[in-house]
């Protein structure tokens, strides 16, 4: 009976940390046969690995003393490196593996999510978001709907954000991939939930948010530096402050000061002094403050108010000149909140040190 239970608890995979090998199917030939070993943590004989005169006979048939292992790791713990694999270490491996299996199998069937990744060059960097890495962060709320990501970025692109045609090329690539790989599956109803992992210049992330809009359920993830994770914490309150510096001008600038401060002189360098400057900020701007989904939702609600307020003050036909310093997830949220038929046209600028400061990137045009 215990051999069946250990197969169930382990889901037929090696329980050695980091292995997770399927033990019922050969990886090359795909032939199905049993490749597993049921190993004792405390040996069933006193003179065996981690054996004990009293405890060995007591634990010989105890399911909590058994591990399912592949051939390599069975040999490793019982013959090659016995001393390096103490009882507490093996118990921890077993516990963590079985807890992971329990978490996965307890997820409701309708909690599947399609992983979408979007990367584009930032300065000299070309970030990589691999499926094997980010898929771990869906659990325990969701599980991957397929065994690969839907990738909207261009891997190893030679385009740099200082190139004169960078924005035009990247927008074209994004739109083509979105229309080919994502939009048909959304329209057909196959995809109704997305987990988005993005790392790209802010204007492109805003444009991606516009493509996704607010109809589809999208769980936009934020990469954190400390700790190094894509996971969210519990709900966190953030006070988004809306400020204005009105000069009765015919130009409107909106600063999003969330990952850093933007001084007015940087705006005036681009637009001149005759500009009314508005700001959405937090008390202590920094690039690692987004830690929960609530912070993203609250930003979206504040932005809806700001866009509506500016439309009431200036009318539908004025242009908002947007100067953003904001985390990835909030950039996508900006695009999802902005409505082409209801909101003002937005001209987005991007900070580029190689080009001397804020430069024009792209438009969100009112229809």
N, C-alpha and C positions, 0 to 999 in steps of 0.2 A: 504493500500500500504506500509506503513512504517514497518509493522511487517514482510513483505517479504524482505524489504531492510535490516533490521537489521539482519535477518537470513543470508542474502548473505554476508554482511560485516563481520559478526562474524564466518562464515563457520559453523554455527550450534553448536558452542562451547561456554561454559561459558567464559565471558570476564573478570571475576575477576582474578587479577594477580596471576599466579601460578596454577590456576585451569585447565582451558582448557578442561573441561569435555565435551564429546559428549552429546548433549541434545536430540538426536533423537533415541538413541539405549540404552537399559538397559545393564549395564556392566556385569551382571550375566546371565540373561536369553537370552540376545541378541534379545529380542523382540523390535520391532520398534514402538515407540509412543513418543509424544511430552512431554518432561519433563521441558520445558523452562518457564521462566518468563521474560516478557519485563518490565524492571524497569526504572523508571524515575530518572535521576540524580537530577534535580530540580523537586520536586513533582508537580503533575498537580493540586494540591490544596494548597492554601497558608498555611494551617495548617499541611501539610504533611512533611515528611523528606526533609530537605533543601528547604522547600517551601518559596515562596515570593509573596507578594500581587500583585506585578506588573508582575514579570517574570513568575510565575507559569502558568497563562493562555496563555502567549506568547509562552512558550516552550513546552506546553502540547503535541503537535503533531510534534515537531521538531525531526527529525531523529538523529541529533547531541546531543540530550538530552536523548537518549534511550540506554539502555544496555541490552544485552541478558545474563541472569544469571541462574544458577541452583537454586534449592530450598534453599539449605543451605546458599548460598551467597546472595540470595535475602532477606532472613530473617535477615542475618547479617547486611546488610547496611541499611535496613529500620526499624528494630525493636530492634536488640540486641546491636549493636554498632554504632548507628547513628552518634554520635559526632566524632567518629574516622574515619568516611568516609565523608569527606567534598566534596564539588563540585570539587575543583581542583584535589583531589586525584582520584576521580572516572573518571573524564575527561581524566586524564593521563592513567589510566588503559584501557579505551576504545580506546584512540588514539594508544597506543602501540600494543594492540591486533589487531586492524584493519590494522595497518601498517604492522605487521608481516604477516597477511593473504594476504595483497596486494603484499608483496614481494615474498611470496611463489607462488602465482598464476601467477605472472608475469614472472617466470622462464620459459625459452623455454623448450619444451618437451625433447629435446636431451641433456639437461644438467643434466641428472641423473648420480649419482656417487655411486659406491659400497664402503661402509666403511669397511676397513680392519684394524684390530688392531693386534699389536704384542707386547706382554709383556714377559719379562724374568727377573729373579732375578738379581738385581744389589747389590752386597754386601749383606746386611741383609734385603734389601727392595724388596718387590714384588708389583710393581705398578699396578694400575687398571685403565683401560680406558673403561668406560661404554658407551654403545651406546646412552643412553638417554642424556648423557652429551656432547659427542663429535659431535653428529649429529647437534647440534645447530650451529656449526662453519662452516657448509657447505654453509649456506645461506649468502649472496644472489647469489653467483656464481653458486652453484649447489644445488640439492636436493637429499635426500637419495633414492636410488633405491629400497630398501627393509627396513623392520622395525626391522632389527637386523644387527649386525656386522658379518663379516667373521673373526673369531678369529683364529690366527695362533699360539698363545702362549699357555703355559700350566698354568692354573690357580692354585695357591697355590702349586707350585712345591716345592719339598723338596730339589732340587739340588741348590747348592750355587756355585758361580763362583770361589771359592777356592777349590772345590772338584776336584780330579785328572781327573775324567771322565766327568766333567761338559760340556766341549765344544762338545765332541763326542755325548753325550746324547741330548743336545739342538739342534745341527745341524740335528740329525736324526729326532727329533720331528718336527722341522720346515719344513724339506723336506717332511715328510710324510703328514703333514697338508696342505702344499702348493700343493702337487700333488693330494690330495684327494678333497679339498674344493675350490681350486682356479684355478688351471691349466686347468681342463676340461672345465670350464665355460669361460675361456679366449680363449681356442682353438676353442670352438663352436661359438664364437662371441657374446655370451650373455653379457660378461663384456668387455667394451671398455674404461672405466674410473674408476680409483680407487682413493679414498681419504684415505691415509695411516696415521694412528696414532700409533706411536711406542715408546716404552720406554724399552730399553734393553741394554746390554753391546755392545760396539761399534763393535767388530768383528762379532757378530750375525747380527747386522743391516747392515753391509757391505755385509754379505752373503745373506741376504734378498734382497738387491739391485741387487745382481748378478742374483738371481732367477727371479726377475721382469724384469731385463735388460732394454733397452731403447726403446723397440718396443711398449710397452703398455703405454698409457698416465696415469701417476701417479702423483697425487698432494700430495707430501710428506709434512705433517704438522710438525711444530716445537713447542713444548711446551715451553712457556715463563713463567718466574717467575714474572716479573714486566712489565705490569700487568699480572695477572694469566689468561692466555688465550692460545688457539690454533689458533687464528685468525692471519691473515697477515695484515701488513700495506701496504701503497702504495710503489712503487718501490724505493729501496734504493741501492745506489752504495757502493760497498766494494772493496778495493784494496787488492787483494791477492798477497803477496810478495813471490817470488821464490828465495831462496838463496842456495848456495852450499859451502861446505868445503871439497875440494877434496884433498885426500892424496895418490892418485895413488894406492889405495888399491883394493883388489879383493872382498871386501864386500861393499854393498851399504845399507845405512840406509836412510829412508825417514821419517822425522818428520812432522806430521800435527799439527801445533801449533795454534789452533783457539780458543779453550775454555780454554787454559792455556799454559804457557811456558814449554818447555821440554829442560832441560839443557843437554849438550853433555855428561856429566859424567854419566847420567842415561843410555844413549845408550852404552857407553863404558863399563859400569858395566856388560852389557849383552854380548856384541860382542867383547870386547877388544879395544885396541887403533888403530889397523890397519883397519880403516873403513872410507869410504868417506860418509860424512853426508850431506844430502840435507834437505831442509825445505820449507814447504808452511805455511805461517803465515800471521797474520794481525798485525797492529801496536800496538793494545791494546787487546790481547787475553782475552776473558771472555766467560762464557757459556750462555749468554743471548743476543748475538749480532744478531742472525738471526731473522729478523723481516719481510722479504719479499721474495717472490718467486724469484725475480731477483738475490738475494744473493746466492740462491741455484744454479740457472742456471749459474751464473758467476763462482762459484766454480767448477762446472762441466767442464766448458770451460778451466779454468786454469789447472785442473787436466789432461785433455786430452793432453795439451801441455807438462806437466811435464812427464807423462808416455812415450810420444813419444820421448822427449829429452833424457830420461834415456836409452831408447832402442837404440837410435842412438849412445850414448856414450859407452854403455857396451855390446850391442848385445842382442839377444832374449833369450839366455840361462841363463843369470844371474838372481839371485833372489833379489827382492826388499824386504828389511826388514822394515816393516811398524810399526811406533810407533805413534799411534793416540791420540790426545786430541781434540775432535771435537764434535759439536752438533749432535743430533740425525739425523736431516734431511740431513746433509752433509755426514754422514756415509752411509746412504742409497744411496745418490747420488754417492759416491765413487764406490759402488758396481755396480750401473747402468752404470757408465762410463767405468769401466774396462771390456775389451773384452777378453775372454779366448783364442781366436784364434789369436789375434793381439798383446796383451800386455804380458809383462814379468810375471813370477810367483811372487806372493806376499805372503810373510810370515807375518802374522799379530800378533802383540804382544798386550797384555792388561795389563794396570796398575792395580796391585792388592796389596794393603797395607798388607793384611794378608799373602801374599807370598813374601813380601820384595821388590816389585817393578814390573818392566815389566817382563811378562812371556809369553811364546809361547801360542798362542791360536789356530789358524787355518791357512790353506793355501788356496790361490786362485791359482790354478794350470793352467799354460799355456798348451793349447792343441796342 
